[in-house]
């Protein structure tokens, strides 16, 4: 009962801190870290509270990866696969190697494999933290999507390294680089197959479910089932969940307006509560880690500070090198690559926020080896991982708005607004074409066609964020008298507009985030019409 009260209390505190963050214009993930630190020193909480390490990854990663992956698209990955590969694989490997070497030199008696496990823990930036922190600042969506894409796939790289290093530490074996490479490729290929298969099966089942609540409940279960199925065949559960989300989003039906609204709200709540609970749990575990450290705490904190500097320095050097290479490559900016300017290099370096992946991997470290001995330097490894999380999340979280203003990197905002207006224009043209067809086929009166076109114009203005005037409200009241004749034609026009936006979302070069914003407004309009 005491543990249940702690979990409920952490969820309530999460909701409260999100509201506080909105009022103070502060990123809520940074406040979650502050909450975790507060939980760590709160008297009266259970000292023996522990989460089974085997449950950490399956409980926390699948829902958050699924929620984040739904905000992107296959077209975006195809257009930016080089950048994603360099960040999600190359940067993770370099960071893990640098941190492992540093830890092996600093921590007395640590095994090489345990040091590699630490490197894998702190290497991957977190897409959830990036979206929550960077999404509240006027950062170009191109850069945010690069950071999100990096975060979706770097977890897979880090997880393969981490699991192999932990198994080697527990069994007392050595790591084989060739074996790691083969395992990563095989695990990724198997994960893609699992993700596509589950998506296909889910589409068949969803096609036979008519209840919106039941369909939403199924999507809530799918990430966990996909993750477990992939892990059961020794494939990457992370990649399988991401592929599942991308494939389900790619096959979305234009007529699923109410379902999209319901599922968006559901996943926003799930993402919020799971993240808040996770950062609260790190506070509980951190207190035990500090207790285990005892008199060695100052020395461990010194080592943690050095590792934090290494993590930051590696990312800065990598981004600067990438910028110098990309600026000499023609056409990379049009393809969405980043960084292409020095300001973007600084911003991407500063946005290497660690989050749930680092947290989950740190908590999932086993307590003992196969011989029953304590896992080497576990308390210090967890303390270092949490320190990296705190530094890379809190410092950027509270300073990013000032940095964006100083760098003046929001000059792409107008271009992004133009991209959204282009999608609105495509939706309007599709609606107008359908209205003209309906008027010809159904022989609607001329005044009905005129009213429909006026309503389509008002819809386009609403999608662009404009507020209707008083005269427009009066005209809306007059048009209601012809609702019976207009309803079917308007529903068809909205369906055509939604289909066009979904088609645009699948095209290379189209920002999925902009398309999703337009689609949400169309969905809301459709639900209100119903």
N, C-alpha and C positions, 0 to 999 in steps of 0.2 A: 504493500500500500504506500509506503514511503517513497519508493521509486516512482510509482504512478503519479504521486503528488508533485515530485520534482519535474517529471516530463510535462505535466499539465501547466505547472508554473512557468516553465521555460517557454511554452507556446504562448501563454498569456503575455509574458514579458516581451516576446518577439513582436506581437501585435502592437503593444504600447510603444515600443522603441521605433517601429516603422512610422507611427504617427508623429513621434517626436522628431524623427529625421526629416519628415516632410515639412514640419513647421520651422525647423532650424536650417533646412536646405542642406542637410548632411547625408551622405550615403549610408543606407541602413546596414550593409555588410560590416562597415567599420564600427557601427554601434553594436552589432552582434558580437564583435570581438571584445568590445568593452564589457558587454554583458557577460561573456565567458570569463573574463578576468575577474569580474565581480562575483560570479558564482564560485570561482576558485577560492576566494577568501571569506565567503559567507559562512559564519558559524552555524552549527546545528544540522548541516546537511550530512547525509550518510557517507562516512569515511570509506567504507568498503564498496562504494558504488563502482561497478565495472560493467562495460558492455563487452559481450563476447566478441573477440577480434574477428571470428569467422562471419559475424553478422554485419560488421560495419560496412563493407563494400556493397553487399547485396541490398542493404536497407537504404543507403543514402545515395549512391551513385545512379542507379537506374532512373528514378523519377526525375532527378535534376538534369541528367544528360538528355532525357527524352524531351523535357520541357524546353531546354535551350535549343536542341536540334530542330525543333519545329519552326524556329524563327528564320531558318536559312533554307537553301534549296540545292538540288543537284546541279543546276546550271551555275550557281555561284562556285561550287566546288570544282566543276570542270574548268571554269575560267581562271581559278586561282590555285590550281593544284600544286604548282611549283612553290609558291609562297608558303602554302600550308605544309608541304613536305619539308621545306627548309626549317620552318619554325616548330612543327609538331614532331619531327624526327631529329633533324640535325641539331637544333638548339637544345633539345632535351638531352641528347647524347653528350653534347659538349658540357652542359651544365652538370649532369650527373657525374661525368668523369672528373671535372674540376672539384666538385664538392667531395667526391669520394677520396681523391688524393689529399685534399685539405684535412678531412676528418682522419684519415689514416696517419697523417703526420701529427695531428693535435691530440687525439684521444688515446690515452695509454691502453695498450692491450687489446685494441679493437681489431677484429678480423677484417681482412680486405673485403670479404663478401658483405659484412655488416656495414662497412663504409659505403659500398656501392648501393646497398639498400637505402641508406640515408640520402645519397645523391638522387636516387629515383623518387624519393618522397618529396623533395623540395624542388625538383626540376620543373614540373608542369604548372603553368599559370591556369587559373580557374575561369571557365567561361561564365559561370553564374556571377562571380564577383565582378568580372569585367562588365557584364550587362547592367548590373545594379549600380556600379560606381560610374562607369563611363557613360551609361545611357542617360544619366541625369545632367550631363554637361554637354555643351554644344561642340561635340567632337564629330567630325564627318563620319557618316554611316559607313563609308568605305573602310575607315580605320577600325571602327567598332566591329564590323563584320570580319575583318582580318583577325582581330583578337579573339572573337568568338570561334571562328573556324580553327584557329590554333588550339584553343582550349578544348574543343570537342575531340580532337584526335591525339593530342599530346598525352592525354590520360592513358591511352592504349599503349603507347611506347613506354611510358614510365611504369605502367603496371606490369608489363612483361619483364622489364629489368628488375623491378622490385620483387616479384614473386620468385623469379629464378635466384636472386641473391638471398632471399630469406630461406628458401629451400636448401640452398647450398650451405648457409650458416647453420641451420638446424641439423642437417645431416653431416656437416663437417667436410663437404666436398669443395671442389674448385669450380669456378665459372669458365665456360668455354665461349669465347666471342662468336665463333661459328655456330655453336649450338643456339646461342641467343638469337642470331640472325634468322636461322632456320625456324626457330620457334615463333618469332615475330611474324614472318611471312606466312607460315602455315596457320597461325592463329588468326591473322587478319583475313586470309582467304576463307577460312571456315566461318568466321564471324559474318562476312558479307553474305555467304550462302544462308546462314541461319536467319539473318535479318530480313533478307528478301523472301525467304520461305514463310516466316511468321507474318510478314506484311501481306503476302498473297493469301494466306489462310485467314488472316484477320479480315481482309476485304470480303472474302466469301461469307464469313459469319456476320459481319456488319450489314451485309446486303440483305440478310434475312431477319435482322432485328429492326423492328419499327419504333421501339420505345427509345426516346432520346436519352433518358437516364440510364437505361441498360447499355446503350452504345458507349456512353461516356464512362460507365463503370468498367467496360471491357478495355478501353484504352488505358485506364488506370492500372489494370492488372498486366497488360501486355509488356511493359518495360521490365518488370520483375521476372516474368516467365521467359522472356527473350534472353535476359542476362544469365539466368540460371541454366537455360538450355545450352547456351554457348559455352559457359564455363564447364558444363558437364562433359562436353566433347573436347575440352582443353583449347577452345577458341577464345577470342577476345570478347568478353561480354560487353565492354565499352563500345567497341566498333559495331557490334550487333545491334545494340540499342540505338545508336546514331543512325545506322542504315535503316532500321525499322521506322524511326521517326521521319526521315527524309522520304522514304518510299510511301508511307501513308499520306504525307503532305502532298506529294507529287500526284497521287491518285485521288485527291479530294474532288468531290462532286460540287458543281456550282450551286445545286439546290440544297446543300446542307447548311443553310444559314443559321437556323436555330441551334443546330448541333455544334457548329463552330463557336458560337457565342457561349454556349454552355461549357464546352470543353476548355475554352480560353480562360473563363472564370475559374473553373475547377483547377486547372494546372497552375494558375497564378497563386491560388491559395496553397496548393500542395508545395510548390516551390518555396513559398515564404516560410511555411511552418517547418518543413524539413531542414531548411538552411538554418533557421533560428535554433531548432533543437540540436543540430549538429554542433554549432558553435557553443551552445550551452554545455553540451557534453564534454567538449574539450576543456572547459573550465573545471569540471569535476575531475577529469583525468589529470589536468595540470597540477591540481593541488596535491594529488598523490605523487606525481613526479617530483614536485618540489620537496615533498617529505622524504622520498627515496634518495634525493640528492644529498640531503643533510649538509654537512660541513663543506662538501664539494660544490655547492651551488655557485659560489662566485667564480670558481674555475670554469665550470660548465657554461656559465653565462658569457665569460670571456671567449670561449671557443665558439659559442653561438654567434657572437658579434662578428667574429672573423668569417664564419660561414656566410652570414648575411651579406657582408661586403663582397665575398666571392660571387655569390648568386647575382647580385646587382651588377658587378663589374662585367661578368660574362655576358649578361643580356645587353649592356650598353655597347660593349665591343662588337657583339654580333650585329646589332642594329646599325651601328656606324659602318661596318663592313658591307652589310646588305645595301645600305643607302649609296655607298660609293660605287657598288657594282650596278645597281638598278638605274642610277642617274645616267650611266653611259649606255644603257640599253634602250633603244627607241621603242615606243609603243607600250611600255610597261604600265604607265599611268592609266591609259585607256583600258587595259586589261584588269585593272583593279589591284595591281601589285603595290606593295608598300614595304618600307618607306621610300618615297621618291624625292623627298626634300629633307634638309637637316632638321627642320622643325618637327616633321613627322617622325624622324629617327629618335629625337628626344622624347616625344610623346609616347611612342611605342615602347621605348626603354622604361619609361616611368609607369607604364600600365601592365607590368608583369605581376599582377596581384595573385598571390597564392590563396587557395581557399579550401573547398571541400575535399578535393583529391588529396592534398597534403594532409589534411585532417584525418581522412579515412585511412590512408596508408599508415600514418603514425599510430593511430589507435589499433590498427590490425596487426601490429608487430606481436609475435608470440612472446609469452613470458618465459618459456623454457625451450631448450633444444631437445633433440632426440634422446640424449643421455640423461635428461632430467636436470641439467645445469641451467642456471639463469641465462637468458639470451644476452649475449655480450653487450654491455653498455646500453641496455634498452632505455633506462631512465634518461641518460644523456642524449641519446638519439631522438627520443620524443621531445625533450626540452629544446634541442636545436631546431627540430622541424617546426615546433610551435613558435619559436622565436622568429624564424624566417616568415612564417605566416603572419605574425603580428606586424613585423616591420614592413613587409611588402604590401600589406593590405591597409594598415592604419595610416602610414605616411602618405602614400598616393591618394588614399581615400579622402583625407582632409586637405590635401594641397592641390589636387587635380584642377579644381575650378580656377584657382589663381594661376596655375601653370598654363591652362588653356587661354586665359586672357592675356598672359604675358607673351605667349607664342603667336597669338592671333591665328590659330589654325581653323577657326570657324568660317573661313572665307569660302568653303565649299557648300555652306548651308543653302545659298541661293540656287546653286546647281542642283542640289538634292530636292529643293522645292520645285524646280522646273521638271525634274524627273517625275515627281508625284503628280504634277499638273498634266504631264503627258499621259500618264495612266488614267487620270480622270477624263481626259479628252477621248481616249480610246473607249472607255466605258460609255461615255455620252454618245459617241458615234454609233456604237453597237446598239444602244437603246433606241436611238432615232431611226436606224434602219429597220429595226423590228417593229416600231410604231407604224412606219410607212407601210410595211408588209401587212400588218394587222388591219390597217385602214383599207387597204386594197382588197384583201381576201374577205374580210367580214363586212365590208361596205358600211363602215361606221360613218355617222353623220360628220360633216365637216367641222362642226363645233367641238365634237368629241376629239377628233384628231388634233385640233388646235389646242384644246385643253391638255391633251396628253403631251404635246410638244412643250407647252409651257411648264408642265410638271417635270418633264425631263430636264429642262433648263434649270428649274429650281433645285432638282436633285444634284445636278452638276455643281451648282453653287454651294449646296450643302456639303458635298464631298470635298470641295475646296476650302471648307471651314467658314463660309460666309453665313451671317445671321439674317433670316428673312425679315423684310420690312413690314410695317403695318398694312400697306396696300397689298403686299403679297399674301398676308394672312387672310385678308378679305377675299381675295381671289380663290384661295384654297377653300374657303367656306362655300363659295359659289360652285366650285367644281365638284363638291361632295354630292350635289344633287344628281350627278351623272355617274356615280360610283359603280352602279351595277354594270353599265356598259364598258366602263374603263378598267374594271378590276382584272379581267383576264388578260387584256392587252398590256396593262402595266406590269403584271406579274411576269409575262413573257419578256418584256423589255428589261426588267431587273435581272431575270435569269441570263439573258444575253450579255448584260453588263458584267455580271459575276463571272460568266464563262470567259469573257474577254480578259478580265483582270487575272484570272487563274492562268490563262494562256500566256499573258505577259509575264507572270511570275516565273514561268518555266523557261523563259527565253534568256540566253546569255546576255549579260550586261544590264539586266533589270534588277534593281535592288529589291530583294524579297520583303524587306521591312517596309518600304514605300508601298508595295503592292498589298501587303497585309493591312496597312492602315486604310487604304481605299476599300479593300474587301470587307473590313469590319464595318465601315459606314454603310456599305451596300447591304450587309447582313442585317444590321439594325433596321434599316429601312424596310427590308423584306419582312422581318418579324413584326414590325409595327403595322405593315399592310395586312398581314395575316390576322 
